Amino acid sequence: MTKFQTIQKVAEDMGIDSSYLRTMIKNKDLTAYKKEGYKRIYINIDELNSTIRPIDENVSSIDLDDFLI
């Protein structure tokens, strides 16, 4: 997996809106990177993954096999 990806690609892969990632950049939760001469904004995937955590401990211990999907 590449270390840097565009906002649009990350939003599509994770199933979230790209405005959420832009808000994280504005709030200084993520660092925006730009390649000189290009208009696209890139973010570090490792940095994004380290900022996302479960809401509480109970969420990470839910067994999805107990639920019908």
Secondary structure, DSSP 4 states (H G I P E B T S, - for coil): --SEEEHHHHHHHHT--HHHHHHHHHTTSS-EEE-TT---EEEEHHHHHHH---SSHHHHT--GGGS--
